[in-house]
Amino acid sequence: MAARAYWQGQIRLALVSIPVEIYSATKSGAAISFKQIHEPTGKPIHYEKVVTGIGPIDTDEIMKGYQVEKGEYVLLDQSEIDAVKLESKKTLELTQFVDASEIDVIYYEKPYFVVPADDLAEEAFIVLREALKRSKKVGLGQLALRGREYVVSLKPCGRGMVLETLRYADEVNRAQSYFRDIPDAQPDAELLDLAQALIDRKTGAFDPSEFHDRYVDALKDLVERKRKQKGDTRIIDDKDDAAPKGSNVVDLMAALKKSMEKSGKAGTPAREAPEKAPAKKAPARKTAAKKADAPAPAPAKPAAKKRA
């Protein structure tokens, strides 16, 4: 395997130890980063460590400070911080198993691929993977990585497994403090049926390749166009992206029905016919109104006959 393992060790389940390697499952290649440039010279801008009232200082004079009160810091040397870092243990002991649905998605932090370290580890690895699949459980344990201890979960993923670091409870805000002002009310049944039907029509298999970061794509396009131009000419985007002016209060029922029409296929489910029947009356009135306004061109016909 070309990639370098992020961690090597063993997964322990009771008396069974499985040598494994883990690799980062994500990458940051899609991100766009910029450096600040001094325009007159085209050179990058650097930053100096400056103390108020003193000016630039030497980096050897810098210590880490933890604020205990406003304006009061406990100073720590880097060697003191390094002394309390946890040694990366070579064993991940699975101490508990839970249903995957019990772990709120907000606790998941970063995923890693887990593979057997060698051919001898494959049999035990496959047994654990299949046992997790059959039981529909997720294994939990704690693992020290690069000086910090993480709660981790282990679950099957294709032919391998995925280890995910989890956030601790004190790292997650309580949802209740944000959601408590939302009324606990039941929606209108017809509105709910329409929303459910719209969801059903748009339901499909998840394909991550269908989604792109349009902001990153636009930045890359801008950089490429700028690179091809001579000089430092500014690029003005002449695309008409102006949003429609004004704002109207849109009826939720009408919006959902319109969404159904746009997303629907040629055939309309029979169960939706009663919901659309009342909506046909309104367009009929509008058509009648338009016909009522139609007599305006009528005087032109008699004038044509007189000329004849």
Stockholm file with secondary structure:
# STOCKHOLM 1.0

chainA/1-308         MAARAYWQGQIRLALVSIPVEIYSATKSGAAISFKQIHEPTGKPIHYEKVVTGIGPIDTDEIMKGYQVEKGEYVLLDQSEIDAVKLESKKTLELTQFVDASEIDVIYYEKPYFVVPADDLAEEAFIVLREALKRSKKVGLGQLALRGREYVVSLKPCGRGMVLETLRYADEVNRAQSYFRDIPDAQPDAELLDLAQALIDRKTGAFDPSEFHDRYVDALKDLVERKRKQKGDTRIIDDKDDAAPKGSNVVDLMAALKKSMEKSGKAGTPAREAPEKAPAKKAPARKTAAKKADAPAPAPAKPAAKKRA
#=GR chainA/1-308 SS CCSCCSEEEEEEETTEEEEEEEEECCCCTTCCCCCCEETTTTEECCCCCEETTTEECCGGGCCEEEEEETTEEEEECHHHHHHTSBCCCSEEECCEEEEGGGSCGGGEEEEEEEEESSGGGHHHHHHHHHHHHHHTEEEEEEEEETBEEEEEEEEEETTEEEEEEECCGGGSCCTHHHHTTSCCCCCCHHHHHHHHHHHHHTCCCCCGGGCCCHHHHHHHHHHHHHHHSSSSCCCCCCCCCCCCSSCCCCCHHHHHHHHHHHHCCSSCCGGGHHHHTGGGHHHHHHHHHHHHTTTTTTTHHHHHHHHC
#=GC SS_cons         CCSCCSEEEEEEETTEEEEEEEEECCCCTTCCCCCCEETTTTEECCCCCEETTTEECCGGGCCEEEEEETTEEEEECHHHHHHTSBCCCSEEECCEEEEGGGSCGGGEEEEEEEEESSGGGHHHHHHHHHHHHHHTEEEEEEEEETBEEEEEEEEEETTEEEEEEECCGGGSCCTHHHHTTSCCCCCCHHHHHHHHHHHHHTCCCCCGGGCCCHHHHHHHHHHHHHHHSSSSCCCCCCCCCCCCSSCCCCCHHHHHHHHHHHHCCSSCCGGGHHHHTGGGHHHHHHHHHHHHTTTTTTTHHHHHHHHC
//
